[in-house]
C-alpha cells in the first residue's frame, strides 16, 4: 500500500479551460499536477500495475460545500502524470471521505492492489 499526503486538488470545474475548440488543463490544474509530481518524485516510487483501489481522505481548506467526485478527476489525473500508476483506468474501486477543514486543505490518498473477483 502507498499512502500519500497531497495538496487539496482543484475541482474539475476549475481544472480545465476551453480555448477555442480545445480543452486544456488550466493554470491552476497544471500547478496542482506539478506539485503532486514533485512530491511523488521525492519518494522514488515505481508505477503500480494491475487493478487498484484508492481511498481518499479529503481535508478541505474551508467549510465551502463541495461535490467531492469533482476533486477525484484532478487527483487521479495528477497521480497518473506523476507515474504512481500507468493509467487511471486501473482504479477499479475508490472512495472519498470528507474530513475536518485544515488551513490550506490537503488529501491523504491510500492506493493498494485490488484483487477483482468478477
Backbone as numpy.savetxt, mean C-alpha at the origin, in Angstrom:
# Nx Ny Nz CAx CAy CAz Cx Cy Cz
6.69 -14.10 7.16 5.84 -12.91 7.16 6.73 -11.68 7.16
6.28 -10.68 6.44 6.94 -9.38 6.41 6.01 -8.38 7.09
6.56 -7.53 7.95 5.79 -6.45 8.55 6.49 -5.14 8.24
5.76 -4.21 7.67 6.31 -2.92 7.27 5.52 -1.79 7.92
6.22 -0.77 8.39 5.59 0.46 8.85 5.82 1.50 7.77
4.74 1.98 7.18 4.82 2.87 6.02 4.01 4.13 6.25
4.28 5.18 5.46 3.46 6.39 5.57 2.02 6.11 5.15
1.12 6.96 5.61 -0.29 6.81 5.25 -0.45 7.14 3.77
-1.05 6.24 2.99 -1.15 6.47 1.54 -2.22 7.48 1.17
-2.03 8.11 0.01 -3.09 8.99 -0.48 -4.27 8.14 -0.96
-5.44 8.73 -0.91 -6.64 8.07 -1.43 -6.49 7.90 -2.94
-7.14 6.90 -3.49 -7.12 6.72 -4.94 -7.65 7.97 -5.63
-8.48 8.74 -4.94 -9.01 10.00 -5.50 -7.91 11.04 -5.71
-6.78 10.90 -4.99 -5.66 11.84 -5.12 -4.43 11.18 -5.73
-4.52 9.91 -6.03 -3.37 9.15 -6.52 -3.17 9.33 -8.03
-4.23 9.53 -8.76 -4.15 9.66 -10.21 -4.55 11.07 -10.65
-4.02 11.47 -11.81 -4.39 12.73 -12.44 -4.61 12.47 -13.92
-5.61 13.11 -14.47 -5.87 13.01 -15.91 -5.17 14.18 -16.59
-4.38 13.86 -17.62 -3.70 14.86 -18.43 -4.09 14.58 -19.87
-5.02 15.37 -20.39 -5.55 15.08 -21.72 -6.25 13.74 -21.70
-5.79 12.83 -22.56 -6.38 11.49 -22.63 -5.68 10.50 -21.73
-4.57 10.91 -21.15 -3.77 9.99 -20.33 -4.10 10.12 -18.85
-3.96 9.02 -18.15 -4.12 9.01 -16.70 -2.75 8.71 -16.12
-2.26 9.59 -15.27 -0.92 9.47 -14.69 -1.01 9.43 -13.17
0.04 8.92 -12.56 0.13 8.98 -11.10 0.45 10.42 -10.73
-0.27 10.96 -9.78 -0.12 12.36 -9.37 1.21 12.59 -8.68
1.55 13.84 -8.48 2.78 14.20 -7.76 2.74 13.60 -6.34
1.58 13.71 -5.69 1.41 13.13 -4.35 1.59 11.61 -4.38
1.05 10.98 -5.41 1.19 9.52 -5.57 2.64 9.12 -5.80
3.35 9.86 -6.65 4.77 9.55 -6.92 5.62 9.74 -5.67
5.33 10.77 -4.91 6.08 11.02 -3.67 5.86 9.87 -2.68
4.61 9.42 -2.54 4.31 8.30 -1.66 5.06 7.06 -2.12
4.98 6.75 -3.41 5.64 5.57 -3.95 7.15 5.61 -3.73
7.76 6.78 -3.91 9.20 6.93 -3.68 9.57 6.68 -2.22
8.74 7.17 -1.30 9.00 6.94 0.13 8.92 5.46 0.47
7.91 4.77 -0.07 7.78 3.33 0.17 8.98 2.59 -0.40
9.38 2.93 -1.62 10.54 2.28 -2.25 11.80 2.46 -1.40
12.01 3.66 -0.88 13.20 3.93 -0.06 13.17 3.11 1.23
12.01 3.04 1.88 11.90 2.27 3.12 12.11 0.78 2.88
11.55 0.27 1.80 11.69 -1.16 1.47 13.12 -1.47 1.05
13.75 -0.58 0.28 15.13 -0.81 -0.17 16.08 -0.96 1.01
15.84 -0.21 2.07 16.69 -0.30 3.27 16.62 -1.68 3.92
15.55 -2.42 3.67 15.37 -3.74 4.27 16.01 -4.86 3.45
16.32 -4.59 2.19 16.95 -5.59 1.33 16.09 -6.82 1.08
14.80 -6.62 0.91 13.88 -7.75 0.69 13.96 -8.27 -0.74
13.70 -9.54 -0.90 13.52 -10.15 -2.24 12.03 -10.19 -2.52
11.64 -10.06 -3.78 10.21 -10.10 -4.10 9.59 -11.45 -3.70
8.42 -11.38 -3.07 7.70 -12.58 -2.68 7.00 -13.17 -3.90
6.93 -14.48 -3.95 6.26 -15.18 -5.06 5.01 -15.88 -4.54
4.15 -16.25 -5.48 2.96 -17.02 -5.12 1.86 -16.18 -4.54
0.74 -16.82 -4.18 -0.39 -16.10 -3.61 -0.05 -15.54 -2.22
-0.59 -14.35 -1.95 -0.28 -13.65 -0.70 -1.55 -13.19 -0.01
-1.42 -12.98 1.28 -2.47 -12.30 2.02 -1.85 -11.10 2.71
-2.62 -10.01 2.75 -2.12 -8.75 3.27 -3.09 -8.24 4.34
-2.53 -7.87 5.47 -3.30 -7.24 6.54 -2.79 -5.82 6.69
-3.70 -4.85 6.67 -3.34 -3.44 6.78 -3.98 -2.88 8.05
-3.15 -2.30 8.89 -3.63 -1.55 10.05 -3.41 -0.09 9.72
-4.48 0.65 9.53 -4.40 2.04 9.07 -4.60 3.00 10.24
-3.59 3.82 10.48 -3.61 4.84 11.52 -3.69 6.19 10.82
-4.90 6.72 10.63 -5.05 7.95 9.85 -4.44 9.17 10.55
-4.12 10.21 9.76 -3.53 11.41 10.35 -4.53 12.29 11.09
-5.83 12.07 10.84 -6.86 12.88 11.50 -8.17 12.11 11.50
-9.19 12.71 12.04 -10.49 12.04 12.18 -11.38 12.13 10.96
-10.85 12.59 9.83 -11.64 12.69 8.60 -12.23 11.32 8.23
-13.48 11.31 7.81 -14.10 10.06 7.40 -13.47 9.60 6.08
-13.10 8.31 6.00 -12.42 7.78 4.82 -13.09 6.50 4.34
-12.92 6.27 3.06 -13.34 5.02 2.43 -12.05 4.20 2.31
-11.84 3.25 3.19 -10.53 2.60 3.32 -10.13 1.73 2.14
-11.09 1.30 1.32 -10.64 0.56 0.14 -9.96 1.49 -0.85
-10.12 2.81 -0.70 -9.45 3.76 -1.58 -7.96 3.90 -1.28
-7.51 3.53 -0.09 -6.07 3.62 0.20 -5.34 2.36 -0.25
-6.07 1.27 -0.44 -5.42 0.01 -0.80 -4.75 0.07 -2.17
-5.37 0.73 -3.15 -4.81 0.78 -4.50 -3.43 1.43 -4.49
-3.29 2.58 -3.86 -1.99 3.26 -3.80 -0.98 2.41 -3.05
-1.40 1.79 -1.98 -0.50 0.97 -1.18 -0.03 -0.26 -1.94
-0.95 -0.99 -2.56 -0.57 -2.19 -3.32 0.31 -1.84 -4.51
0.00 -0.73 -5.18 0.82 -0.28 -6.31 2.24 0.06 -5.86
2.37 0.78 -4.75 3.69 1.16 -4.24 4.48 -0.07 -3.80
3.83 -1.04 -3.18 4.53 -2.25 -2.75 5.03 -3.05 -3.95
4.25 -3.08 -5.02 4.71 -3.75 -6.24 5.89 -2.99 -6.83
5.78 -1.68 -6.91 6.86 -0.85 -7.46 8.14 -1.01 -6.64
8.00 -1.21 -5.33 9.16 -1.40 -4.44 9.68 -2.83 -4.49
9.03 -3.69 -5.28 9.44 -5.08 -5.48 9.31 -5.93 -4.21
8.26 -5.65 -3.43 7.93 -6.52 -2.30 7.34 -7.81 -2.85
6.60 -7.70 -3.93 6.08 -8.85 -4.68 6.13 -8.48 -6.16
5.92 -9.47 -7.01 6.05 -9.25 -8.46 4.87 -8.47 -9.04
3.64 -8.88 -8.66 2.43 -8.23 -9.17 1.40 -8.16 -8.05
0.66 -7.05 -8.01 -0.33 -6.95 -6.94 -1.48 -7.94 -7.13
-1.56 -8.59 -8.30 -2.56 -9.64 -8.49 -2.24 -10.88 -7.65
-1.05 -10.95 -7.07 -0.70 -12.05 -6.17 -1.48 -11.96 -4.86
-1.99 -10.77 -4.53 -2.74 -10.59 -3.29 -4.11 -11.20 -3.47
-4.31 -12.33 -2.82 -5.56 -13.08 -2.95 -6.53 -12.82 -1.81
-6.00 -12.35 -0.69 -6.85 -12.03 0.46 -6.24 -10.81 1.12
-7.10 -9.87 1.48 -6.60 -8.67 2.18 -7.67 -8.13 3.12
-7.19 -7.47 4.14 -8.10 -6.82 5.09 -7.47 -5.51 5.52
-8.34 -4.55 5.79 -7.90 -3.24 6.26 -8.70 -2.90 7.50
-7.98 -2.53 8.55 -8.62 -2.17 9.81 -8.25 -0.73 10.15
-9.26 0.07 10.47 -9.02 1.45 10.88 -8.65 1.46 12.35
-7.55 2.13 12.66 -7.08 2.23 14.05 -7.15 3.69 14.49
-6.60 4.00 15.65 -6.64 5.36 16.17 -5.79 6.30 15.32
-6.10 7.57 15.38 -5.34 8.59 14.66 -3.97 8.77 15.30
-2.96 8.99 14.45 -1.62 9.35 14.91 -1.14 10.53 14.07
-0.37 11.44 14.64 0.11 12.59 13.87 0.85 12.15 12.61
0.45 12.69 11.47 1.07 12.34 10.20 0.50 11.08 9.56
-0.12 10.21 10.35 -0.69 8.97 9.85 0.37 7.94 9.50
-0.01 6.69 9.46 0.87 5.60 9.05 0.03 4.36 8.83
0.64 3.37 8.18 0.02 2.06 8.05 1.04 1.01 8.43
0.56 -0.04 9.05 1.38 -1.22 9.29 0.83 -2.28 8.36
1.72 -2.86 7.55 1.33 -3.83 6.55 2.00 -5.16 6.87
1.21 -6.20 6.98 1.73 -7.55 7.19 1.42 -8.38 5.95
2.46 -8.96 5.38 2.30 -9.74 4.15 2.84 -11.13 4.40
2.06 -12.13 4.03 2.54 -13.50 4.17 2.00 -14.36 3.04
2.71 -15.47 2.82 2.30 -16.43 1.80 0.93 -16.99 2.19
0.14 -17.26 1.19 -1.22 -17.80 1.41 -1.35 -19.11 0.66
-1.85 -20.08 1.36 -2.13 -21.38 0.74 -3.59 -21.38 0.33
-3.85 -21.17 -0.93 -5.22 -21.16 -1.44 -5.72 -22.60 -1.55
-6.88 -22.86 -0.97 -7.41 -24.22 -0.97 -8.41 -24.43 -2.11
-8.74 -23.41 -2.85 -9.74 -23.55 -3.92 -9.07 -23.62 -5.26
